[in-house]
Amino acid sequence: MKLSILIPMYNAEEFIGNCIESLLRQNIPEHDYEIIIMDDGSSDSSIAIVNDFTLKHQNIKLYAESNVGAYSTRNKLLKLAKGDYIYNLDADDYLVDNCLGSLIKIAEDHSLDLIGFETKETTQLNQSELHNPIKNSDVELSSGSSFISNHRYLRHEIWWYFIRREFIEHHNMTFNQNEYNADVVFTLEALLKSDKIGYLPLSIHRYVQTPNSLMRSQQFEILAERMMYLQMMILDKSKLINSINIEFASTEDKLIDNLTYRRDVFTFFNILNIYRNPFSVSYLKKHIASYKSVQAFPIKNFIGKEYHSVAYKSLLFFVNRPFLIYPFLRLKNVFVKPKL
């Protein structure tokens, strides 16, 4: 079998049917790929929708868990996969038509560890047309570390690439216990360990912007959980940067620069969000202390061509001098009682 598509699912009744249908409108025989869906305790009609597909298509398989969380579900899906290549897709997203066979052929022709492509953000569920043909000659070949060096705005999400299953098993790769950002370190480790990747600058994936997504929720409990997992991701990424800094610093300065830039963007906006929301001074102090422990604070690589305005420079001045922020935060806490 050439490809395993792995989909964790939780209360996705509005989107899972569209996701599966997009995976069936492909230029690859059904016996050459499998679609494995693992439900994580859905309480809506998601399971019934998928069951209808399994009755008609032998390459679709449904498994069930009991609300164990995204990272655990993804790891269990990895163990179930039998394809030569693995693709991790979210239940609310979808792919353009007639792309899977072409992508797999390119990956096989070049013996790639990983093949990546572009995504398009959308609120629509019918943007399935592939506007440009997928051609073998258009693929950009490089090592994973060179790819990071040449792509400053590298996406960390796992749905922009296929990865060879033997590569995952050889390097004993799994997702860590970060419910929101487990794919960040997984993606970076995959790139850093890969000798040969291919990249096509074509919009293959559709990233559906769902209004009720947990990533957009402003409910404080969910916001606080996101902040915790973002902190965990920043710490994990910093440890990874610190470990490869020793190995690559003399030869891959641009690689380190790109990695620290994205890490520092996360750190900057994380600290700003703590100030904007009902968090206490002690909460902010703990975050900053944790970032200092992995050399992610003070923030050094945020200001550049992307964030070079006077406003950002001024904000960074205060963010890097938290003793100037604490009095304002204490004053705000008088009027807005901190929840954490």
ChimeraX attribute file (.defattr): number of C-alpha atoms within 10 A of each C-alpha:
attribute: neighborCount
match mode: 1-to-1
recipient: residues
	/A:1	13
	/A:2	18
	/A:3	25
	/A:4	25
	/A:5	23
	/A:6	25
	/A:7	25
	/A:8	25
	/A:9	26
	/A:10	22
	/A:11	18
	/A:12	21
	/A:13	20
	/A:14	15
	/A:15	18
	/A:16	24
	/A:17	18
	/A:18	18
	/A:19	21
	/A:20	22
	/A:21	14
	/A:22	19
	/A:23	22
	/A:24	20
	/A:25	15
	/A:26	17
	/A:27	14
	/A:28	19
	/A:29	11
	/A:30	16
	/A:31	12
	/A:32	14
	/A:33	23
	/A:34	23
	/A:35	23
	/A:36	21
	/A:37	25
	/A:38	20
	/A:39	24
	/A:40	20
	/A:41	17
	/A:42	17
	/A:43	11
	/A:44	13
	/A:45	12
	/A:46	21
	/A:47	23
	/A:48	11
	/A:49	16
	/A:50	19
	/A:51	14
	/A:52	11
	/A:53	17
	/A:54	15
	/A:55	10
	/A:56	9
	/A:57	15
	/A:58	12
	/A:59	17
	/A:60	20
	/A:61	17
	/A:62	16
	/A:63	14
	/A:64	15
	/A:65	16
	/A:66	10
	/A:67	13
	/A:68	11
	/A:69	17
	/A:70	19
	/A:71	20
	/A:72	19
	/A:73	23
	/A:74	21
	/A:75	14
	/A:76	15
	/A:77	21
	/A:78	22
	/A:79	11
	/A:80	13
	/A:81	20
	/A:82	16
	/A:83	18
	/A:84	19
	/A:85	27
	/A:86	25
	/A:87	21
	/A:88	22
	/A:89	25
	/A:90	21
	/A:91	25
	/A:92	25
	/A:93	23
	/A:94	27
	/A:95	29
	/A:96	20
	/A:97	18
	/A:98	21
	/A:99	19
	/A:100	21
	/A:101	18
	/A:102	17
	/A:103	24
	/A:104	18
	/A:105	14
	/A:106	18
	/A:107	24
	/A:108	16
	/A:109	10
	/A:110	15
	/A:111	14
	/A:112	23
	/A:113	25
	/A:114	24
	/A:115	26
	/A:116	22
	/A:117	18
	/A:118	16
	/A:119	17
	/A:120	13
	/A:121	12
	/A:122	14
	/A:123	12
	/A:124	12
	/A:125	16
	/A:126	12
	/A:127	15
	/A:128	17
	/A:129	12
	/A:130	15
	/A:131	10
	/A:132	9
	/A:133	11
	/A:134	19
	/A:135	11
	/A:136	16
	/A:137	8
	/A:138	13
	/A:139	21
	/A:140	14
	/A:141	17
	/A:142	17
	/A:143	19
	/A:144	22
	/A:145	23
	/A:146	18
	/A:147	20
	/A:148	23
	/A:149	18
	/A:150	14
	/A:151	13
	/A:152	15
	/A:153	11
	/A:154	15
	/A:155	16
	/A:156	16
	/A:157	17
	/A:158	18
	/A:159	24
	/A:160	22
	/A:161	24
	/A:162	28
	/A:163	25
	/A:164	21
	/A:165	22
	/A:166	14
	/A:167	18
	/A:168	17
	/A:169	12
	/A:170	8
	/A:171	11
	/A:172	8
	/A:173	15
	/A:174	19
	/A:175	20
	/A:176	18
	/A:177	15
	/A:178	22
	/A:179	16
	/A:180	20
	/A:181	22
	/A:182	24
	/A:183	22
	/A:184	20
	/A:185	22
	/A:186	18
	/A:187	20
	/A:188	22
	/A:189	17
	/A:190	19
	/A:191	21
	/A:192	16
	/A:193	14
	/A:194	18
	/A:195	16
	/A:196	19
	/A:197	26
	/A:198	26
	/A:199	19
	/A:200	20
	/A:201	13
	/A:202	18
	/A:203	18
	/A:204	29
	/A:205	22
	/A:206	25
	/A:207	21
	/A:208	19
	/A:209	15
	/A:210	16
	/A:211	10
	/A:212	8
	/A:213	10
	/A:214	13
	/A:215	13
	/A:216	13
	/A:217	13
	/A:218	11
	/A:219	9
	/A:220	13
	/A:221	12
	/A:222	14
	/A:223	17
	/A:224	18
	/A:225	13
	/A:226	21
	/A:227	18
	/A:228	15
	/A:229	18
	/A:230	20
	/A:231	22
	/A:232	19
	/A:233	24
	/A:234	25
	/A:235	21
	/A:236	18
	/A:237	22
	/A:238	22
	/A:239	16
	/A:240	16
	/A:241	23
	/A:242	17
	/A:243	11
	/A:244	15
	/A:245	16
	/A:246	9
	/A:247	11
	/A:248	15
	/A:249	14
	/A:250	8
	/A:251	10
	/A:252	16
	/A:253	12
	/A:254	18
	/A:255	24
	/A:256	19
	/A:257	17
	/A:258	19
	/A:259	22
	/A:260	21
	/A:261	20
	/A:262	20
	/A:263	21
	/A:264	22
	/A:265	16
	/A:266	16
	/A:267	26
	/A:268	20
	/A:269	12
	/A:270	20
	/A:271	18
	/A:272	14
	/A:273	14
	/A:274	18
	/A:275	20
	/A:276	11
	/A:277	18
	/A:278	18
	/A:279	21
	/A:280	20
	/A:281	20
	/A:282	12
	/A:283	13
	/A:284	20
	/A:285	14
	/A:286	11
	/A:287	18
	/A:288	20
	/A:289	13
	/A:290	16
	/A:291	20
	/A:292	14
	/A:293	12
	/A:294	17
	/A:295	16
	/A:296	24
	/A:297	18
	/A:298	18
	/A:299	21
	/A:300	13
	/A:301	16
	/A:302	21
	/A:303	16
	/A:304	10
	/A:305	7
	/A:306	8
	/A:307	12
	/A:308	11
	/A:309	12
	/A:310	9
	/A:311	10
	/A:312	14
	/A:313	15
	/A:314	10
	/A:315	14
	/A:316	18
	/A:317	14
	/A:318	12
	/A:319	22
	/A:320	17
	/A:321	12
	/A:322	16
	/A:323	11
	/A:324	12
	/A:325	15
	/A:326	17
	/A:327	12
	/A:328	12
	/A:329	20
	/A:330	17
	/A:331	10
	/A:332	18
	/A:333	17
	/A:334	9
	/A:335	8
	/A:336	14
	/A:337	12
	/A:338	16
	/A:339	12
	/A:340	14
